[in-house]
Amino acid sequence: MAEAYYSQLLDIIKPYLPEDVSVTDITPDSHLLEELNINSAHLVDIMLDVEDAYDIILENEDMEKMETVSD
């Protein structure tokens, strides 16, 4: 994952992290639900923010495949 994209993705994810998870703990292989404790509602918000940031459209099937930060 390119460093600029990864950094921007961390900025997108950061507001949705619970208080007990630090952005410094995140790796590309971090599991969004299990390791980072991001709930499914916030996963939808992250998906929408990614769409806006990268000017893309993600399908529902894409969200179903999102398990790790690098997905």
C-alpha positions as CSV (number, residue, x, y, z in Angstrom):
1,M,0.0,0.0,0.0
2,A,1.5,3.3,-1.0
3,E,2.5,5.4,2.0
4,A,0.4,8.5,1.0
5,Y,-2.7,6.4,0.6
6,Y,-2.0,4.5,3.9
7,S,-1.5,7.8,5.8
8,Q,-4.8,9.2,4.3
9,L,-6.6,6.0,5.2
10,L,-5.4,6.2,8.8
11,D,-6.7,9.7,9.0
12,I,-10.1,8.4,7.8
13,I,-10.2,5.5,10.3
14,K,-8.9,7.5,13.3
15,P,-12.2,9.2,14.3
16,Y,-13.9,5.8,14.4
17,L,-11.5,4.1,16.7
18,P,-12.6,3.3,20.2
19,E,-10.7,5.1,23.0
20,D,-8.7,1.9,23.9
21,V,-7.2,1.7,20.4
22,S,-4.5,4.0,19.2
23,V,-3.8,4.9,15.6
24,T,-0.2,3.9,16.2
25,D,-1.4,0.3,16.8
26,I,-2.8,0.0,13.3
27,T,-1.0,-2.0,10.6
28,P,-2.2,-2.8,7.1
29,D,-3.0,-6.3,8.4
30,S,-5.1,-5.0,11.3
31,H,-8.5,-6.6,11.3
32,L,-11.1,-3.8,11.4
33,L,-13.7,-5.5,13.5
34,E,-11.7,-7.8,15.7
35,E,-8.5,-6.0,16.4
36,L,-9.5,-2.4,16.0
37,N,-13.0,-2.9,17.5
38,I,-14.7,-0.8,14.8
39,N,-18.4,-1.6,14.8
40,S,-20.4,-2.2,11.6
41,A,-22.1,1.2,11.6
42,H,-18.7,2.9,11.7
43,L,-17.5,0.5,9.0
44,V,-20.2,2.0,6.7
45,D,-19.1,5.5,7.7
46,I,-15.5,4.6,6.8
47,M,-16.6,3.2,3.5
48,L,-18.4,6.4,2.7
49,D,-15.4,8.5,3.7
50,V,-13.1,6.4,1.5
51,E,-15.5,6.9,-1.4
52,D,-15.4,10.7,-0.8
53,A,-11.6,10.8,-0.3
54,Y,-10.7,8.8,-3.4
55,D,-13.6,9.8,-5.6
56,I,-14.7,6.2,-6.1
57,I,-17.9,4.2,-5.6
58,L,-17.8,1.0,-3.5
59,E,-20.5,-1.6,-3.8
60,N,-22.0,-3.4,-0.9
61,E,-20.1,-6.5,-1.9
62,D,-16.9,-4.4,-1.5
63,M,-17.8,-3.7,2.1
64,E,-18.4,-7.4,2.8
65,K,-14.9,-8.1,1.7
66,M,-13.3,-5.4,3.9
67,E,-11.7,-7.2,6.8
68,T,-8.3,-5.6,7.2
69,V,-7.1,-2.0,6.8
70,S,-5.4,-3.0,3.5
71,D,-8.6,-4.4,2.1
